[in-house]
Amino acid sequence: MAIAAREPLGVVAGALAPGDLVPRDANLAVVEAEGAQVVVAYRVEARERERRAAAGMPPLTRPDALNLLMALPLGEPVPAGSLNGRERRALKCLPKGAVVRRDGLITRLAAQPVHVDMVFVPGRSWESAMGRAERFTPFTARSVLIDGALRRKDEAVMRADFYGIGLLHVQGDAVEVVVPPGRFVRKRHTVAGWKFLEDVHRQLP
């Protein structure tokens, strides 16, 4: 039976003991991200989520808006006259609640709304699952959850270990951690990384 039929959220939840692979306070959800259905282990930034709800602020989806916000210091006023033409155009497209404009100054309020600790990519084939997992390399730690025979296991282990991808194998009601995921180290903050978090956040309960 494929993982999709078993409900991937339940499979992952059953596989993880508290504090195993992801932080104890992480939650799990099934989301669509980077063209794949995955299970994310996440922690909400409660203050930012509450602020957005109070302001009626929609998700940030425009790359130009995110690029502008990343250029502004959080909570510190910046003269509006210091923005270039491209930034001024992006400013007009920002949703309500992202910044405050007052007395010729712009203060960024928006911050990243969620932290993703791990993406679990389900699949029957480790080759295709690892291919999908690679899409998340710049954003978070990755694991694949393989339901079915683990063919060419030595090759799968070598590839998972080389790329730092966790390899989890479903066997009946148990899940074996064949290769633990590598530790994720963020090399830089990017617009794509923030957009990934926004895409996850808008799908959370």
N, C-alpha and C positions, 0 to 999 in steps of 0.2 A: 504494500500500500504506500502511495507517495506521501511525503510529508504534507503537501498541500491538503490532502484528504484528512490527515490526522489533526490538522490545525497546528501550524508551526509554533504559535505562541505557547500552546500547551506542552509541546515537545521540549522546547527550550526551558520553560519553567520547571518541568519535571527533571531536567538534566542538571539544573544548577542548585547546589546547596547554598545557603546564605553566605555571602562573601567569596564564593567560588567563581573565579574568572572575572566577575564584576563586583563593584562595591556592594556592601550589604544593603545600602539604602537606595539602590538602583531599582527602577521599575522597568517593566517589559511591555512593548506594544508592537503590533504588526503595522508596518507603514510601506508605502510605495516611495522609493527614493532611487535616484540615479537609474531609472528604468527597470528596477527590480523590486519584487516583494521581499521584504526582509523583516527580521525581528530586531528591534533596537533595545538596548539596555540604556536607560536615560535617567537623568536627574533634572528636575525642573528648577529654574532660577525663580523661586517663589515671588520675590519682591518685584522682579521685572514682569512676571506674568500678571500679578495683581495690578501693577501700574498700567499695563496695557489694557486690561479689562476696564479699569476705571476711566481711562481716556477714550475707550471705544476704538482703540488702534488696531487696524487690520494687519495681517502678516506683511513683512517686507519682502517683496518679490522682485523688484526692479534692480538689476545689477548697478545701474548708474546711481540709484539712491543709496545702495549699500556701499558703493565706492566713496560717495561723499561722506557718509556717516563714519566710515573707517578713517577718513582724513580729519575728522573733528574729535578733539579730546572729550571724553565723557564728563559731563557736568561742569565744563569750564567755558565761559563765554568767549566767543571769537568774533571780531569785527566782520560784519557782512561784507564790507568793502574789500576784505582780503581774499574773497572767493573769486576764482576766475570764471570766465563765461560758461564753461561746461558745468562747473559746480553750481552756478546760479540757476542754470536750467534744471539741474537735478533737484535743487532745493524746492523749486515750484512743484515738483512731483512727489515730495515726501508726504506720507499720510499723516493725519492728525495724531499728535502725541509723540512723534519721532523727535522733534526739536521744539524749543521755545524761541520765538523771535521777539525781541523787545529792545527798544532804544538803540537800534542799529547793531545789536549784538545777536548772535545765534548760539544757543546752548544745546548741545546734544543730550537727549534724554534716553534714547533707545539703546539697549544693550542686547547681547545675545540671550535668548529666552530659555535655553535648555542646554545641557551638557550631555553628549552621547558618549558613553563609555565603551560600547562595543556594538558592532553590527554582526548579526548571525544570518548567514545566507544559506537557506535550505536548498537541497537538490538531490537527485538520484545519482548524478555523475559528479565526481570530484573535479574533473577537468572544467566542466561548464560552471560549477559553483565557484571555483576559485577564480575563473575569469570574471564572474560578476563581482566577487569580493574585491578584486583589484580596483574596481571603480571607486572604492571608499578609502584607498590608501592615503590620500592627503588629509582625510577627515577624522579617522578614528581607528581603533583596533578592530580587527576582522577575524571572524571564524566562519567556517563552513560546517554545515550539519548534514551529513550524508545518510540518506535512508536507502538501504539496499546494499548489495555486495560491494565491498571496497576492493575493486579490481586493481591490480598492479599496485599493491599497498606500499611497497618499498619506494616506488616512484612518487606516489602521493605524499608519503612522509618526507621525502627529500625536497619536493617542491614546496610543501607547506612550511617546512623548517627554513628553507632558503628565503622565502618571501615574508616570513613572520606571520603567516596565516594559521589560526587555530584549526585543527582538524578533529571534528567530533563525529563519531560513528554511532548511528542508532542501531541497536540490536534488541529487538523486541520492545520491552518497556524500559530498557536501560540505555544509557548513552555513555560510550567510552570516549574519554579525552585521549585521542591517539597522539596528537601534537598540541601542546598548549599554545595559545596565541602569544605573539611577541608583544613587548611593551610598546605602546604608541608614544612617539615623541613628536610633538607639533613643531615643525621647522619654521613656519611662518603663518601669520594670519592672512587670509585671503577672502575676497568677495565670494568665491565659490564655496569656501568653507562656511561662511556665515549663511549663505543661501541654503546650504544643506541643512543647517540647524533650523532655519525658518520653515523649510519644507517638512521636516520632522514635526516641529512644534504645532503646525496648523492641523495635523492629523491626530494629535493626542486627545484623549478624553478630557 
